Amino acid sequence: MLASSEEQAVADATGGVSVRPMREDDLEAADRVMRVAFGTFLGLPTPEEFMGDAAYIRSRFAADPEAAFTAELDGEVVGSNMATHWGSVAFFGPLTVRPDLWDRGIAGRLLEPTLELFERWGVRHSCLFTFAHSPKHTGLYQKFGFWPGALTAVMTKPVEAGERTVATYSELPQGERSGAIDACAAVTESVYGGLNLAHEIEATDRLGFGETVLLAGADGLDGLAVCHLGPGTEAGSDTCFVKFGAVRSGDGAGERFERLLDACDALSADRGASRLTAGANMGRREAFKAMVARGFRTDLQGVALHSGDDTGYNRPGRYVIDDWR
Ligand SMILES: CC(C)(COP(=O)(O)OP(=O)(O)OC[C@H]1O[C@@H](n2cnc3c(N)ncnc32)[C@H](O)[C@@H]1OP(=O)(O)O)[C@@H](O)C(=O)NCCC(=O)NCCS
């Protein structure tokens, strides 16, 4: 049977898609495609307003320009994907394709170089966050070996005002910074072998996205929280977003986690944010319950997908905040 001329045009056009490393001059279009894609999928009345003044594309590209890929058709950006490398753990997203070109294999094309990059990084665990209710999303990722684990809730609570001080990475003199990075690595090592946030901490500081909270304890560092603050970051206006937080695993971790949450509240109040947003995977159930008990409520619920059978640090006893979006 002959394809209609419209179908033929789309097939020909999609055949011309090329996938390549992202460039600086892709950013504006890639950002627009990302917002329209999510906004369309979520049924927003004005899809291009998805995320408001929060952002992923520019900030992630600035943090790691070699971990971003663009799909191009006839000289136009029609999709992109970005990868994040936290030592032994890597995840990807936002993966987006312009809605008029959905279901033509472009996301699959973008995943190929992304997964090759994971291989080159030699990570122990690769994973992602996706929409739990979408058969298309789980079907797409299963083809690439990713299987659903526990639900992840992206949650928000109002910030509690108060006179509290909080120690941050940016306040440290240069000479103390590498020691702090090593101390953070010791905390994350206790959560999952090889997990390392050094690059995220440095990029957040260097690019002015926010602050890394350093939670001191009697025997060294008890925890850390990499937080984005304000417009142009993953937080957006009036919000402090905990991109990653963790405390040392083992005896007393629950108490350390309460203090870390206090410190995130204090940072938010100090910077004038009224909302504290943080992700909690339900496989880390003690941490999830502690956050709910504090008044965090879910804005968005998705699912963590993992390659292979290892669910990484999404398991009981791991007091971690993140969502892998
Ligand atoms: C999700 C998204 C990136 C997919 O892009 P795409 O280019 O349409 O995806 P592809 O065409 O490469 O792959 C779609 C796959 O979905 C799967 N799929 C679709 N419907 C399915 C269903 N009902 N059941 C199971 N699998 C299904 C198929 O495996 C299909 O692959 P196939 O070509 O082998 O049939 C795109 O729809 C998008 O931008 N959505 C909005 C943003 C978003 O949700 N991003 C992902 C966040 S994790």
PDBQT file of the ligand as one rigid body, heavy atoms in Angstrom, charges set to zero:
ROOT
HETATM    1  C1  LIG A 401       9.218  10.534  25.286  1.00  0.00    +0.000 C 
HETATM    2  C2  LIG A 401       9.742  11.087  23.964  1.00  0.00    +0.000 C 
HETATM    3  C3  LIG A 401      11.124  11.674  24.182  1.00  0.00    +0.000 C 
HETATM    4  C4  LIG A 401       9.817   9.935  22.976  1.00  0.00    +0.000 C 
HETATM    5  O1  LIG A 401      10.307  10.420  21.743  1.00  0.00    +0.000 OA
HETATM    6  P1  LIG A 401       9.942   9.706  20.352  1.00  0.00    +0.000 P 
HETATM    7  O2  LIG A 401      10.912  10.195  19.346  1.00  0.00    +0.000 OA
HETATM    8  O3  LIG A 401       8.502   9.865  20.120  1.00  0.00    +0.000 OA
HETATM    9  O4  LIG A 401      10.259   8.166  20.718  1.00  0.00    +0.000 OA
HETATM   10  P2  LIG A 401      10.674   7.003  19.716  1.00  0.00    +0.000 P 
HETATM   11  O5  LIG A 401       9.836   7.141  18.473  1.00  0.00    +0.000 OA
HETATM   12  O6  LIG A 401      12.145   6.939  19.548  1.00  0.00    +0.000 OA
HETATM   13  O7  LIG A 401      10.272   5.721  20.522  1.00  0.00    +0.000 OA
HETATM   14  C5  LIG A 401       8.956   5.493  20.913  1.00  0.00    +0.000 C 
HETATM   15  C6  LIG A 401       8.870   4.067  21.421  1.00  0.00    +0.000 C 
HETATM   16  O8  LIG A 401       7.803   4.073  22.365  1.00  0.00    +0.000 OA
HETATM   17  C7  LIG A 401       7.398   2.752  22.531  1.00  0.00    +0.000 C 
HETATM   18  N1  LIG A 401       5.965   2.777  22.670  1.00  0.00    +0.000 N 
HETATM   19  C8  LIG A 401       5.080   3.678  22.195  1.00  0.00    +0.000 A 
HETATM   20  N2  LIG A 401       3.839   3.372  22.606  1.00  0.00    +0.000 NA
HETATM   21  C9  LIG A 401       3.955   2.291  23.377  1.00  0.00    +0.000 A 
HETATM   22  C10 LIG A 401       3.025   1.500  24.095  1.00  0.00    +0.000 A 
HETATM   23  N3  LIG A 401       1.736   1.797  24.115  1.00  0.00    +0.000 N 
HETATM   24  N4  LIG A 401       3.477   0.446  24.776  1.00  0.00    +0.000 NA
HETATM   25  C11 LIG A 401       4.798   0.133  24.766  1.00  0.00    +0.000 A 
HETATM   26  N5  LIG A 401       5.721   0.845  24.098  1.00  0.00    +0.000 NA
HETATM   27  C12 LIG A 401       5.305   1.908  23.416  1.00  0.00    +0.000 A 
HETATM   28  C13 LIG A 401       7.874   1.958  21.376  1.00  0.00    +0.000 C 
HETATM   29  O9  LIG A 401       8.880   1.100  21.844  1.00  0.00    +0.000 OA
HETATM   30  C14 LIG A 401       8.485   2.982  20.457  1.00  0.00    +0.000 C 
HETATM   31  O10 LIG A 401       9.566   2.399  19.876  1.00  0.00    +0.000 OA
HETATM   32  P3  LIG A 401       9.405   1.638  18.421  1.00  0.00    +0.000 P 
HETATM   33  O11 LIG A 401       9.807   2.680  17.430  1.00  0.00    +0.000 OA
HETATM   34  O12 LIG A 401      10.355   0.499  18.522  1.00  0.00    +0.000 OA
HETATM   35  O13 LIG A 401       7.994   1.203  18.279  1.00  0.00    +0.000 OA
HETATM   36  C15 LIG A 401       8.786  12.169  23.376  1.00  0.00    +0.000 C 
HETATM   37  O14 LIG A 401       7.498  11.614  23.275  1.00  0.00    +0.000 OA
HETATM   38  C16 LIG A 401       8.743  13.427  24.202  1.00  0.00    +0.000 C 
HETATM   39  O15 LIG A 401       9.496  14.381  23.940  1.00  0.00    +0.000 OA
HETATM   40  N6  LIG A 401       7.817  13.466  25.195  1.00  0.00    +0.000 N 
HETATM   41  C17 LIG A 401       7.675  14.618  26.078  1.00  0.00    +0.000 C 
HETATM   42  C18 LIG A 401       8.859  14.779  27.000  1.00  0.00    +0.000 C 
HETATM   43  C19 LIG A 401       9.129  13.519  27.774  1.00  0.00    +0.000 C 
HETATM   44  O16 LIG A 401       8.236  12.930  28.343  1.00  0.00    +0.000 OA
HETATM   45  N7  LIG A 401      10.414  13.115  27.798  1.00  0.00    +0.000 N 
HETATM   46  C20 LIG A 401      10.839  11.926  28.483  1.00  0.00    +0.000 C 
HETATM   47  C21 LIG A 401      10.944  12.152  29.914  1.00  0.00    +0.000 C 
HETATM   48  S1  LIG A 401      11.632  10.731  30.735  1.00  0.00    +0.000 SA
ENDROOT
TORSDOF 0
